[in-house]
């Protein structure tokens, strides 16, 4: 549960920084899209874990796969940040 809270807090802070970035900067747009992907899929898993949504193995697996794929892009995507 602490990990989930830390991830949510981290993503919220990252999202705040992204909104402060120039909207026309393609690097900022890429970072925003990446974090939206992670956030959407974390919500799917969090809702299942918290009982807000019924467990759906296929949806959970798809969310996990999307997070794993996005996590590989985090380093390179944020390296462009000045």
C-alpha positions as CSV (number, residue, x, y, z in Angstrom):
1,X,0.0,0.0,0.0
2,X,2.9,2.4,0.7
3,X,4.3,1.7,-2.7
4,X,1.0,2.5,-4.3
5,X,0.8,5.8,-2.4
6,X,4.4,6.7,-3.3
7,X,3.7,5.9,-7.0
8,X,0.6,8.0,-7.0
9,X,2.4,10.9,-5.3
10,X,5.3,10.7,-7.7
11,X,3.0,10.6,-10.7
12,X,1.0,13.6,-9.4
13,X,4.2,15.6,-9.0
14,X,5.4,14.6,-12.4
15,X,2.1,15.6,-13.9
16,X,2.3,19.0,-12.2
17,X,5.7,19.6,-13.7
18,X,4.5,18.5,-17.1
19,X,1.6,21.1,-17.0
20,X,4.2,23.8,-16.3
21,X,6.1,22.9,-19.4
22,X,5.5,24.6,-22.8
23,X,2.6,22.8,-24.5
24,X,4.2,23.0,-28.0
25,X,7.4,21.3,-26.9
26,X,7.3,17.8,-28.4
27,X,9.5,16.5,-25.6
28,X,7.0,17.8,-23.0
29,X,4.1,16.3,-25.0
30,X,5.9,12.9,-25.1
31,X,6.4,13.0,-21.4
32,X,2.8,14.0,-20.7
33,X,1.5,11.2,-22.9
34,X,3.8,8.7,-21.3
35,X,2.7,9.6,-17.8
36,X,-1.0,9.6,-18.9
37,X,-0.5,6.0,-20.1
38,X,1.1,5.0,-16.8
39,X,-1.5,6.8,-14.7
40,X,-4.5,5.3,-16.7
41,X,-3.2,1.8,-16.2
42,X,-2.3,2.3,-12.6
43,X,-5.9,3.5,-12.0
44,X,-7.1,0.3,-13.6
45,X,-5.0,-1.9,-11.3
46,X,-5.7,0.4,-8.3
47,X,-9.4,0.2,-8.8
48,X,-9.3,-3.6,-8.9
49,X,-7.0,-3.8,-5.9
50,X,-9.2,-1.4,-3.9
51,X,-12.5,-3.1,-4.8
52,X,-13.8,-0.2,-6.8
53,X,-13.8,-2.5,-9.9
54,X,-14.2,-6.2,-10.2
55,X,-11.2,-8.3,-11.0
56,X,-10.6,-8.8,-14.7
57,X,-7.5,-10.9,-15.4
58,X,-7.3,-9.8,-19.0
59,X,-7.6,-6.1,-18.1
60,X,-5.1,-6.5,-15.3
61,X,-2.6,-8.2,-17.6
62,X,-3.1,-5.5,-20.3
63,X,-2.5,-2.8,-17.7
64,X,0.6,-4.5,-16.4
65,X,2.0,-4.9,-19.9
66,X,1.3,-1.2,-20.7
67,X,3.1,-0.1,-17.5
68,X,6.1,-2.4,-18.2
69,X,6.3,-1.0,-21.8
70,X,6.0,2.6,-20.6
71,X,8.5,2.1,-17.8
72,X,11.2,1.3,-20.4
73,X,10.6,4.7,-22.0
74,X,10.7,6.8,-18.9
75,X,14.4,7.3,-18.7
76,X,14.9,8.2,-22.4
77,X,11.8,10.4,-22.4
78,X,12.8,12.4,-19.4
79,X,16.5,12.7,-20.4
80,X,15.4,15.4,-22.8
81,X,14.1,17.6,-19.9
82,X,16.4,20.5,-19.3
